[in-house]
């Protein structure tokens, strides 16, 4: 290790001198407390260090020790169910050792060093192995089988592998190819380097979330990227938590990046109690939480983003579908802005660094559905959902605009919808998904051949309602012709009976894709019957009083196993009531 000394302290940035042989992104330990920092600029033997802990009390002349190692993570069994801070320190262990407040300079291994895991080999001595090949398994949680893979730079003949109980630091196999290489139960990876893949695949399958407005109108593909911008109080965090709870992924990584402490507290307290909808096991058994709230050091927000995505890539390489929620990338961008200001760099728009767009693009580029490096063409996916917190809900600000350039799904949260208590408050007129058309075949094969047509028809009705609302504000609802009133009735049914969804109701919080189709097709069928009835002179007021109209409103509160029967009864009642109306009108 090469020692240096502190020359100057400026908030989360420290200038150190005397660090001979230092390299970019080396991790250093600063001061008598050994604070963790990372070199982000080098000029001769002077290094600019981004410190991931509170620098209060540091003074010039204190020592700086270079570890000669970039910021890296230990990846292995035990990641799932864990709660980390931005630099992969387990918060539960920190609390046990230092109380409710994190002690500065405290370094704790990310994984339990003493716990023994049952390793089951899938290969035998003498087998030829290549990079990425799975040589054994560990049952990490009842939901996830952890796969031990050959490191990317290792190939050759297995000279030693045996079943047994091992700690994360133990060697479980050895490979010979001129030189001997040991394979451990865990491995290390630098967080700023993306894990390589053989090739990226086209996104053709939706990531089902159980949220009707997302799955039906603005779906994100497995391996896709989505942005969810919105002003304060519009429901970004609740929507992301819903995605984390219900998304059709094997592994969830939830990164609380600079959001308020009470929001992350809710995640930390509710997630351990939640039940996975498919397996009925605790949801935490397939979840990793990374907490770096607004009262934690600013610089560590950047590290938390890279920490989360590195863990996501690790499980993707095992062949799992991973979904990462970043809440929020605006706070990360603010950290970049502060560090850039301390470095006296030329500012870009609104004071953000000129390289903001590149950093965001590099982050979202690490997502995707891919054939990972392995001999058996293993496929994994990493879906990225980033919340954006534009000041005042102004989507023209730099973080929102740069995010929109690189993501293919835009879920625009609307403060006016939130104030009307319409949740999820995603504006159906301004949101979009560039994946929807490419996944048409999946919907036809797995849901219904009429799915695309039903989606398009519903969106057109909502667009027509928006145009009619301008007329209503001028002349009033009563002055509208009856056919237009029928359109507004159908649009209101789509909004209230379909798009509105309660995250706190046990039944309505999650809707299967099959139930979504049944609900939407029933509403649209009622709308068509209403339009035909209006042509025969029946008023929309009379149609609104039908019993079948009330039955439609009950569908979303009905359990999955009872929906088919209720929809069947509703359609039968609709047919009967409209036939009666038509008969009366023809007399």
PLY file of the C-alpha trace (Angstrom):
ply
format ascii 1.0
element vertex 587
property float x
property float y
property float z
element edge 586
property int vertex1
property int vertex2
end_header
0.00 0.00 0.00
1.21 3.54 -0.83
0.49 6.21 1.80
-0.32 9.85 1.18
-1.71 12.77 3.19
-4.75 15.01 2.99
-4.03 18.38 1.36
-7.55 19.84 1.35
-11.10 18.87 2.34
-14.12 20.23 0.44
-17.32 18.53 1.58
-17.43 14.99 0.14
-14.27 15.67 -1.90
-10.74 15.29 -0.49
-7.50 16.27 -2.23
-4.67 13.89 -1.31
-0.98 14.17 -2.18
1.87 11.68 -2.14
-0.13 8.77 -3.57
2.54 7.34 -5.83
1.37 4.71 -8.32
-2.32 5.40 -7.71
-4.82 4.60 -10.46
-8.27 5.91 -11.32
-11.08 4.45 -9.20
-8.73 2.94 -6.61
-10.37 2.72 -3.19
-8.56 4.63 -0.45
-8.95 4.80 3.34
-8.87 8.37 4.62
-7.87 9.80 7.98
-7.55 8.19 11.38
-11.08 6.74 11.08
-10.30 5.08 7.74
-13.21 6.59 5.77
-13.94 4.87 2.44
-13.28 6.90 -0.71
-12.63 6.43 -4.42
-10.13 8.26 -6.62
-11.96 10.15 -9.37
-9.14 12.38 -10.70
-5.35 12.13 -10.89
-2.85 14.91 -11.51
0.75 13.74 -10.95
0.92 12.42 -7.41
-2.17 14.38 -6.38
-5.47 12.54 -6.24
-9.02 13.84 -5.95
-11.05 11.45 -3.81
-14.82 11.08 -3.67
-15.58 10.11 -0.04
-18.52 7.82 0.65
-18.84 8.81 4.32
-19.28 12.02 6.29
-16.00 14.01 6.14
-16.73 16.19 9.18
-13.58 16.53 11.31
-11.09 15.54 8.61
-8.13 17.92 8.43
-5.05 18.40 6.25
-2.08 16.23 7.17
-4.07 13.10 8.06
-3.00 9.91 6.31
-4.51 8.48 3.14
-3.94 4.79 2.39
-4.39 3.41 -1.13
-5.75 -0.14 -1.17
-4.65 -0.50 -4.84
-8.05 -2.03 -5.60
-11.09 -0.52 -7.38
-14.48 -0.36 -5.68
-15.54 -4.01 -5.78
-18.31 -6.23 -4.45
-18.28 -9.70 -3.00
-20.86 -11.74 -4.91
-22.04 -15.05 -3.52
-24.72 -16.83 -1.44
-26.28 -14.55 1.16
-26.99 -11.52 -1.03
-30.70 -12.25 -1.10
-32.69 -11.12 1.98
-29.88 -8.61 2.74
-30.18 -4.87 3.31
-27.09 -2.88 2.29
-25.98 0.71 2.29
-24.50 2.33 -0.82
-21.09 0.64 -0.47
-22.42 -2.85 0.32
-22.19 -2.75 4.08
-24.98 -4.85 5.65
-27.12 -2.40 7.62
-28.57 -5.02 9.96
-25.07 -6.11 11.02
-23.97 -2.46 11.35
-26.90 -1.81 13.65
-26.03 -4.76 15.85
-22.44 -3.59 16.17
-22.79 0.19 16.39
-26.43 0.97 17.22
-28.94 3.01 15.24
-26.32 5.39 13.85
-23.66 4.15 11.43
-20.14 4.54 12.78
-17.79 6.17 10.28
-14.95 4.12 8.90
-16.50 0.84 9.94
-15.85 -1.90 7.38
-17.98 -5.02 7.57
-17.91 -7.88 5.05
-20.94 -7.83 2.75
-21.55 -11.55 3.21
-21.62 -13.60 6.41
-18.09 -15.01 6.65
-18.94 -17.80 9.11
-22.19 -19.24 7.73
-21.73 -22.56 5.93
-23.62 -23.29 2.71
-24.38 -26.72 1.25
-22.58 -26.92 -2.11
-23.84 -29.54 -4.58
-21.51 -30.12 -7.59
-22.99 -30.46 -11.07
-19.61 -31.34 -12.62
-17.07 -33.98 -11.73
-13.31 -34.18 -11.54
-11.77 -34.38 -15.03
-14.56 -32.44 -16.79
-13.61 -29.64 -19.16
-15.12 -26.31 -18.08
-15.25 -22.89 -19.73
-16.11 -19.33 -18.61
-19.62 -18.87 -17.20
-20.31 -22.61 -16.92
-22.28 -23.68 -13.87
-20.25 -26.18 -11.82
-22.48 -26.43 -8.77
-25.44 -25.08 -6.83
-26.26 -23.71 -3.40
-29.84 -23.40 -2.12
-29.58 -19.72 -1.16
-33.26 -19.33 -0.23
-36.27 -21.62 -0.77
-37.09 -19.51 -3.86
-33.66 -19.12 -5.49
-31.02 -21.71 -6.34
-27.66 -19.92 -6.33
-25.46 -21.11 -9.17
-21.69 -21.22 -8.81
-20.12 -20.23 -12.13
-16.65 -20.49 -13.61
-15.05 -16.98 -13.61
-14.82 -15.25 -17.01
-11.05 -15.60 -17.25
-10.85 -19.31 -16.30
-11.11 -22.47 -18.44
-9.53 -25.91 -18.41
-9.88 -29.27 -16.61
-11.51 -29.64 -13.20
-8.82 -31.13 -10.96
-10.78 -30.91 -7.74
-14.46 -30.47 -6.82
-16.35 -31.97 -3.91
-19.72 -31.71 -2.20
-19.84 -30.29 1.30
-20.51 -27.28 3.50
-18.41 -24.23 2.79
-18.19 -20.58 3.81
-18.24 -17.84 1.15
-14.43 -17.58 1.33
-13.77 -21.30 0.83
-12.48 -22.86 -2.41
-14.97 -25.36 -3.87
-13.15 -26.34 -7.09
-9.84 -26.05 -8.92
-9.19 -25.78 -12.66
-5.92 -26.64 -14.41
-4.92 -25.19 -17.77
-1.18 -24.67 -17.63
-1.70 -22.81 -14.37
-3.98 -23.68 -11.48
-7.04 -21.51 -10.84
-9.24 -21.84 -7.75
-13.00 -21.26 -7.82
-14.56 -20.03 -4.60
-18.10 -20.05 -3.33
-18.04 -16.28 -3.84
-16.25 -13.98 -6.28
-15.37 -10.28 -6.57
-16.40 -7.82 -9.27
-15.63 -4.12 -9.81
-18.90 -2.21 -9.73
-18.11 0.23 -12.54
-17.36 -2.53 -15.05
-20.42 -4.14 -16.71
-20.40 -7.93 -16.64
-19.97 -9.03 -20.28
-22.53 -11.04 -22.26
-22.34 -12.94 -25.55
-25.12 -10.98 -27.24
-28.21 -8.93 -26.46
-31.62 -10.24 -27.54
-34.69 -8.39 -28.78
-37.27 -7.78 -26.00
-40.31 -9.86 -26.97
-41.93 -10.81 -23.64
-43.60 -8.35 -21.24
-42.61 -7.99 -17.61
-46.04 -8.55 -16.07
-46.58 -6.35 -13.03
-50.24 -6.89 -12.13
-50.79 -3.12 -12.55
-53.47 -2.72 -15.20
-52.44 0.65 -16.63
-48.88 -0.66 -17.11
-49.54 -4.18 -18.39
-52.33 -3.16 -20.77
-51.39 0.25 -22.12
-47.68 0.84 -21.43
-45.90 -2.50 -20.93
-42.18 -2.83 -20.30
-40.39 -5.85 -21.75
-38.23 -8.24 -19.76
-34.80 -6.72 -20.13
-36.32 -3.36 -21.01
-35.82 0.11 -19.56
-38.50 2.38 -18.12
-38.60 5.86 -16.62
-41.25 6.94 -14.13
-40.99 10.70 -13.63
-43.40 12.70 -11.52
-43.66 15.58 -9.05
-43.65 15.21 -5.28
-46.59 13.19 -3.94
-47.68 11.78 -7.31
-46.93 8.16 -6.37
-43.47 7.31 -7.76
-42.36 5.36 -4.71
-45.67 3.51 -4.26
-45.65 2.53 -7.95
-42.07 1.28 -7.74
-42.86 -0.64 -4.57
-45.82 -2.25 -6.36
-43.48 -3.27 -9.17
-41.00 -4.69 -6.69
-43.77 -6.67 -4.96
-45.58 -8.05 -7.99
-43.30 -7.94 -11.05
-42.88 -11.26 -12.84
-39.16 -11.52 -12.01
-37.08 -14.13 -10.23
-34.98 -11.56 -8.34
-35.74 -7.98 -7.28
-33.09 -5.37 -6.49
-34.57 -2.23 -4.89
-32.19 0.75 -4.67
-33.36 3.64 -2.48
-31.03 6.29 -3.86
-31.30 9.60 -2.03
-35.01 9.42 -1.29
-36.40 10.43 2.10
-35.66 8.14 5.02
-39.32 7.53 5.86
-39.96 6.09 2.37
-37.07 3.65 2.68
-38.19 2.81 6.22
-41.55 1.76 4.82
-39.78 -0.55 2.36
-37.58 -2.01 5.09
-40.54 -2.66 7.40
-43.11 -3.91 4.87
-41.04 -6.06 2.52
-40.01 -8.68 5.13
-43.72 -9.21 5.90
-44.85 -9.52 2.28
-45.70 -12.81 0.62
-44.54 -13.77 -2.86
-47.78 -14.19 -4.89
-46.62 -17.32 -6.73
-44.77 -19.31 -4.08
-46.52 -17.91 -0.97
-43.05 -17.56 0.59
-41.69 -14.29 2.11
-40.91 -11.85 -0.70
-37.53 -10.99 0.85
-36.30 -14.46 -0.14
-35.86 -13.13 -3.68
-35.13 -9.47 -2.86
-32.04 -7.35 -2.19
-32.44 -3.87 -0.72
-29.86 -1.08 -1.09
-30.63 1.91 1.15
-28.87 5.23 0.71
-31.36 7.84 1.90
-31.20 11.63 1.67
-29.57 12.00 5.09
-26.73 9.62 4.16
-23.55 10.90 2.46
-24.25 12.43 -0.96
-21.34 10.77 -2.78
-22.50 7.28 -1.77
-25.63 7.73 -3.91
-23.54 7.11 -7.00
-22.00 4.01 -5.46
-25.46 2.67 -4.50
-26.61 2.73 -8.14
-23.56 0.73 -9.26
-23.80 -1.61 -6.27
-27.40 -2.46 -7.15
-26.84 -3.03 -10.85
-23.75 -5.18 -10.27
-25.80 -7.52 -8.07
-28.54 -7.52 -10.71
-26.07 -8.52 -13.44
-24.71 -11.31 -11.23
-28.11 -13.00 -10.93
-28.86 -12.32 -14.62
-25.70 -14.29 -15.48
-27.19 -17.27 -13.61
-30.07 -17.19 -16.10
-32.62 -15.43 -13.90
-34.97 -12.59 -14.76
-33.98 -9.62 -12.59
-35.83 -6.33 -12.08
-34.01 -3.34 -10.60
-35.89 -0.34 -9.18
-33.85 2.85 -8.75
-35.60 5.44 -6.58
-34.57 7.96 -7.72
-32.01 8.72 -10.41
-32.60 12.47 -9.88
-30.93 12.23 -6.46
-28.03 10.40 -8.08
-27.76 13.19 -10.67
-27.79 15.76 -7.86
-24.85 13.94 -6.28
-23.01 14.12 -9.62
-23.78 17.84 -9.76
-22.40 18.46 -6.28
-19.21 16.49 -6.90
-18.76 18.22 -10.27
-19.14 21.60 -8.56
-16.52 20.67 -5.95
-14.17 19.68 -8.78
-14.78 23.10 -10.40
-15.78 21.49 -13.70
-17.53 23.51 -16.40
-21.25 23.08 -15.63
-23.83 22.04 -18.20
-27.54 22.80 -18.23
-28.94 23.81 -14.80
-25.57 23.18 -13.20
-25.51 19.45 -13.94
-22.21 18.12 -15.32
-21.85 18.03 -19.10
-21.47 14.24 -18.94
-24.83 13.64 -17.20
-26.42 12.13 -20.34
-23.49 9.77 -20.86
-23.62 8.54 -17.25
-27.35 7.87 -17.48
-26.92 6.09 -20.83
-24.13 3.90 -19.40
-26.38 2.91 -16.51
-29.42 1.98 -18.61
-27.19 0.27 -21.19
-26.34 -2.34 -18.53
-29.90 -3.63 -18.67
-31.24 -5.98 -21.33
-32.18 -9.54 -22.18
-29.03 -11.40 -23.17
-27.36 -14.70 -23.92
-24.81 -14.75 -21.12
-21.30 -16.14 -21.34
-21.68 -19.89 -20.92
-21.38 -22.97 -23.15
-25.09 -23.82 -22.94
-26.47 -20.49 -24.31
-28.07 -19.47 -21.02
-30.50 -16.52 -21.24
-31.05 -13.95 -18.48
-32.68 -10.54 -18.31
-32.15 -7.35 -16.31
-35.03 -4.85 -16.40
-34.31 -1.31 -15.19
-36.99 1.02 -13.84
-35.71 4.43 -12.81
-37.81 6.99 -10.96
-37.13 10.64 -11.79
-38.08 13.51 -9.47
-38.23 16.66 -11.61
-38.66 19.85 -9.53
-42.28 20.97 -9.78
-43.06 18.14 -12.20
-41.20 19.92 -15.02
-40.30 17.15 -17.48
-38.18 19.54 -19.54
-35.38 19.56 -16.93
-32.08 17.78 -17.83
-32.44 14.53 -15.86
-35.90 13.78 -17.29
-34.86 14.67 -20.84
-31.64 12.66 -20.77
-33.51 9.69 -19.25
-36.18 9.83 -21.96
-33.50 9.62 -24.64
-32.26 6.24 -23.40
-35.37 4.55 -22.00
-38.13 3.07 -24.14
-41.04 3.29 -21.70
-42.32 6.55 -20.23
-44.77 6.37 -17.32
-45.71 10.01 -16.75
-47.13 10.58 -13.28
-49.67 13.37 -13.09
-50.15 15.53 -9.98
-53.73 16.40 -10.99
-54.66 12.69 -11.12
-53.01 12.16 -7.72
-54.95 15.08 -6.24
-58.17 13.41 -7.48
-57.04 10.23 -5.73
-56.71 8.39 -9.03
-53.90 5.89 -8.47
-51.70 4.78 -10.13
-51.67 8.41 -11.32
-50.11 7.60 -14.69
-51.32 9.94 -17.41
-52.58 7.77 -20.30
-52.35 10.66 -22.79
-48.67 11.52 -22.29
-47.20 8.10 -21.38
-45.95 5.67 -24.01
-44.25 2.31 -24.53
-42.05 1.54 -27.53
-42.18 -2.18 -26.66
-45.95 -2.65 -27.10
-45.98 -3.34 -30.86
-42.99 -5.69 -30.73
-44.70 -7.87 -28.11
-47.94 -8.27 -30.07
-47.25 -11.92 -30.89
-46.75 -12.76 -27.21
-50.12 -11.24 -26.30
-51.85 -13.05 -29.18
-50.37 -16.40 -28.17
-50.69 -16.05 -24.38
-53.72 -13.81 -23.75
-56.09 -13.34 -26.70
-55.92 -12.66 -30.44
-58.05 -9.55 -29.91
-55.75 -8.08 -27.22
-54.00 -5.54 -29.48
-57.30 -4.36 -30.97
-58.88 -3.99 -27.51
-55.90 -1.97 -26.23
-56.00 0.30 -29.27
-59.76 0.82 -28.99
-59.53 1.72 -25.28
-56.76 4.25 -25.91
-58.76 5.83 -28.74
-61.80 6.18 -26.45
-59.66 7.90 -23.77
-58.21 10.22 -26.43
-61.71 11.03 -27.69
-62.80 11.78 -24.10
-59.96 14.28 -23.75
-61.15 16.11 -26.86
-64.79 16.08 -25.69
-63.86 17.43 -22.25
-62.81 20.70 -23.87
-66.28 21.00 -25.43
-67.96 20.06 -22.13
-66.14 22.90 -20.39
-67.56 25.32 -22.93
-71.18 24.16 -23.36
-71.74 21.72 -20.49
-72.37 17.97 -20.43
-76.13 18.23 -21.00
-75.64 20.04 -24.32
-73.67 17.15 -25.82
-75.37 14.84 -28.37
-76.24 11.40 -26.97
-73.53 9.48 -28.95
-70.83 11.69 -27.39
-72.35 11.12 -23.95
-72.02 7.39 -24.61
-68.32 7.82 -25.41
-67.79 9.73 -22.15
-69.63 7.00 -20.21
-67.40 4.29 -21.69
-64.27 6.38 -21.02
-65.35 6.94 -17.41
-65.83 3.20 -16.99
-62.32 2.56 -18.36
-60.89 5.15 -15.96
-62.80 4.21 -12.82
-63.42 0.50 -13.25
-60.15 -0.40 -14.97
-57.31 2.11 -14.65
-57.92 3.04 -11.03
-56.31 0.43 -8.81
-55.86 0.25 -5.05
-52.42 -0.82 -3.81
-53.90 -1.39 -0.35
-56.73 -3.74 -1.27
-55.85 -7.44 -1.07
-57.71 -8.27 -4.29
-57.23 -5.13 -6.37
-53.51 -4.72 -5.67
-52.65 -7.36 -8.29
-54.54 -8.30 -11.48
-53.46 -11.20 -13.66
-53.15 -10.58 -17.40
-56.11 -12.91 -18.02
-58.34 -10.97 -15.62
-57.21 -7.71 -17.26
-58.39 -8.92 -20.66
-61.75 -10.09 -19.26
-62.29 -6.74 -17.53
-61.37 -4.60 -20.53
-63.28 -6.68 -23.08
-66.41 -6.51 -20.89
-66.21 -2.71 -20.60
-65.69 -2.32 -24.36
-68.54 -4.72 -25.16
-70.86 -2.70 -22.91
-69.70 0.46 -24.72
-70.56 -1.02 -28.13
-74.01 -2.13 -26.94
-74.57 1.36 -25.47
-73.63 2.99 -28.81
-76.08 0.72 -30.68
-78.83 1.44 -28.14
-78.30 5.22 -28.42
-78.77 4.95 -32.20
-82.21 3.45 -31.48
-83.14 6.49 -29.36
-82.35 5.18 -25.87
-80.76 7.80 -23.60
-77.42 7.34 -21.88
-79.08 8.17 -18.52
-81.33 5.14 -18.87
-78.41 2.94 -19.89
-76.40 4.11 -16.87
-79.10 2.70 -14.57
-78.76 -0.87 -15.85
-77.84 -3.59 -13.37
-75.08 -4.92 -15.67
-73.34 -1.50 -15.47
-73.06 -1.92 -11.71
-71.87 -5.51 -12.15
-68.93 -4.27 -14.28
-67.80 -2.05 -11.38
-67.59 -5.12 -9.12
-65.23 -7.11 -11.37
-62.00 -5.52 -10.13
-62.90 -6.34 -6.50
-63.53 -9.99 -7.38
-60.96 -12.72 -6.66
-59.13 -14.31 -9.58
-60.85 -17.70 -9.25
-64.32 -16.10 -9.35
-63.77 -13.62 -12.20
-64.63 -15.93 -15.11
-68.07 -16.66 -13.66
-68.81 -13.02 -12.82
-67.81 -11.87 -16.31
-69.98 -14.60 -17.85
-72.94 -13.51 -15.68
-72.31 -9.83 -16.46
-72.24 -10.38 -20.23
-75.40 -12.49 -20.02
-77.13 -9.74 -18.01
-75.93 -7.10 -20.50
-77.38 -9.06 -23.42
-80.67 -9.53 -21.63
-81.05 -5.88 -20.53
-80.07 -4.34 -23.87
-82.41 -6.72 -25.71
-85.24 -5.55 -23.43
-84.35 -1.88 -24.04
-84.25 -2.40 -27.81
-87.61 -4.16 -27.76
-89.21 -1.34 -25.79
-87.68 1.29 -28.09
-89.04 -0.41 -31.23
-92.65 -0.35 -30.00
0 1
1 2
2 3
3 4
4 5
5 6
6 7
7 8
8 9
9 10
10 11
11 12
12 13
13 14
14 15
15 16
16 17
17 18
18 19
19 20
20 21
21 22
22 23
23 24
24 25
25 26
26 27
27 28
28 29
29 30
30 31
31 32
32 33
33 34
34 35
35 36
36 37
37 38
38 39
39 40
40 41
41 42
42 43
43 44
44 45
45 46
46 47
47 48
48 49
49 50
50 51
51 52
52 53
53 54
54 55
55 56
56 57
57 58
58 59
59 60
60 61
61 62
62 63
63 64
64 65
65 66
66 67
67 68
68 69
69 70
70 71
71 72
72 73
73 74
74 75
75 76
76 77
77 78
78 79
79 80
80 81
81 82
82 83
83 84
84 85
85 86
86 87
87 88
88 89
89 90
90 91
91 92
92 93
93 94
94 95
95 96
96 97
97 98
98 99
99 100
100 101
101 102
102 103
103 104
104 105
105 106
106 107
107 108
108 109
109 110
110 111
111 112
112 113
113 114
114 115
115 116
116 117
117 118
118 119
119 120
120 121
121 122
122 123
123 124
124 125
125 126
126 127
127 128
128 129
129 130
130 131
131 132
132 133
133 134
134 135
135 136
136 137
137 138
138 139
139 140
140 141
141 142
142 143
143 144
144 145
145 146
146 147
147 148
148 149
149 150
150 151
151 152
152 153
153 154
154 155
155 156
156 157
157 158
158 159
159 160
160 161
161 162
162 163
163 164
164 165
165 166
166 167
167 168
168 169
169 170
170 171
171 172
172 173
173 174
174 175
175 176
176 177
177 178
178 179
179 180
180 181
181 182
182 183
183 184
184 185
185 186
186 187
187 188
188 189
189 190
190 191
191 192
192 193
193 194
194 195
195 196
196 197
197 198
198 199
199 200
200 201
201 202
202 203
203 204
204 205
205 206
206 207
207 208
208 209
209 210
210 211
211 212
212 213
213 214
214 215
215 216
216 217
217 218
218 219
219 220
220 221
221 222
222 223
223 224
224 225
225 226
226 227
227 228
228 229
229 230
230 231
231 232
232 233
233 234
234 235
235 236
236 237
237 238
238 239
239 240
240 241
241 242
242 243
243 244
244 245
245 246
246 247
247 248
248 249
249 250
250 251
251 252
252 253
253 254
254 255
255 256
256 257
257 258
258 259
259 260
260 261
261 262
262 263
263 264
264 265
265 266
266 267
267 268
268 269
269 270
270 271
271 272
272 273
273 274
274 275
275 276
276 277
277 278
278 279
279 280
280 281
281 282
282 283
283 284
284 285
285 286
286 287
287 288
288 289
289 290
290 291
291 292
292 293
293 294
294 295
295 296
296 297
297 298
298 299
299 300
300 301
301 302
302 303
303 304
304 305
305 306
306 307
307 308
308 309
309 310
310 311
311 312
312 313
313 314
314 315
315 316
316 317
317 318
318 319
319 320
320 321
321 322
322 323
323 324
324 325
325 326
326 327
327 328
328 329
329 330
330 331
331 332
332 333
333 334
334 335
335 336
336 337
337 338
338 339
339 340
340 341
341 342
342 343
343 344
344 345
345 346
346 347
347 348
348 349
349 350
350 351
351 352
352 353
353 354
354 355
355 356
356 357
357 358
358 359
359 360
360 361
361 362
362 363
363 364
364 365
365 366
366 367
367 368
368 369
369 370
370 371
371 372
372 373
373 374
374 375
375 376
376 377
377 378
378 379
379 380
380 381
381 382
382 383
383 384
384 385
385 386
386 387
387 388
388 389
389 390
390 391
391 392
392 393
393 394
394 395
395 396
396 397
397 398
398 399
399 400
400 401
401 402
402 403
403 404
404 405
405 406
406 407
407 408
408 409
409 410
410 411
411 412
412 413
413 414
414 415
415 416
416 417
417 418
418 419
419 420
420 421
421 422
422 423
423 424
424 425
425 426
426 427
427 428
428 429
429 430
430 431
431 432
432 433
433 434
434 435
435 436
436 437
437 438
438 439
439 440
440 441
441 442
442 443
443 444
444 445
445 446
446 447
447 448
448 449
449 450
450 451
451 452
452 453
453 454
454 455
455 456
456 457
457 458
458 459
459 460
460 461
461 462
462 463
463 464
464 465
465 466
466 467
467 468
468 469
469 470
470 471
471 472
472 473
473 474
474 475
475 476
476 477
477 478
478 479
479 480
480 481
481 482
482 483
483 484
484 485
485 486
486 487
487 488
488 489
489 490
490 491
491 492
492 493
493 494
494 495
495 496
496 497
497 498
498 499
499 500
500 501
501 502
502 503
503 504
504 505
505 506
506 507
507 508
508 509
509 510
510 511
511 512
512 513
513 514
514 515
515 516
516 517
517 518
518 519
519 520
520 521
521 522
522 523
523 524
524 525
525 526
526 527
527 528
528 529
529 530
530 531
531 532
532 533
533 534
534 535
535 536
536 537
537 538
538 539
539 540
540 541
541 542
542 543
543 544
544 545
545 546
546 547
547 548
548 549
549 550
550 551
551 552
552 553
553 554
554 555
555 556
556 557
557 558
558 559
559 560
560 561
561 562
562 563
563 564
564 565
565 566
566 567
567 568
568 569
569 570
570 571
571 572
572 573
573 574
574 575
575 576
576 577
577 578
578 579
579 580
580 581
581 582
582 583
583 584
584 585
585 586
